[in-house]
Amino acid sequence: SEASVHLDVCEAILVEAGAGEFVTRGASPDAYFRPAEGLKITVVERLVETLGGSPDTQTLVESARDAVERSCWDWRVIRKHLLNRFARRSTLVARLNQELAALKYSGAKDIDRFLEVGERVFRLAEATSHDKSEHRRVVKRILNTLPERDRVDIIQEVKRLYREVSGSYTASLDKDWAGMFPFTTCIVGNDELGEEITLVDIIRD
């Protein structure tokens, strides 16, 4: 997997730099990486840094740091934790792509079922990534399932409503339509915000 390859490369680089070694336990032929004495914390911190600093990896980095603290910088525990997290995300991504590919629309009578499935797909996108641009991409993929004429009408209505709500014509020109309104309501609502406009509502209307 991508995670396993990433960790293998990190370990190989660290061994080459003299920051650790591959060792075996008992009769087991499988070698595992062990940081050099006195470099345990430094090596683990370097690993966490390689995970990146984008919004998409922020949750993974925070999770890795939790594992670091709980394991007292135990490389093997952290490695297992990261493999599990990466594996979970890759599974979600594969499922998201399958759901998007299977999404169908068969006419106005099908709109409620279509939007119900669309909401499920969007929730899956939120669970897969914290990147808002990825969420917008999924929204566009969902809308692309509709006939072109319907799609054009919906986008025009989204922009019209956004101009009305924001009170700014130029704002609607600068902003991506797929991010003007939330796709669907939050699972945990906020009564103080009142009734919010969602793309699902606009599409249904």
Beta strands, then each sheet from edge to edge (+ up, - down):
strand 1: 20-24
strand 2: 31-35
sheet 1: 1+ 2-
end
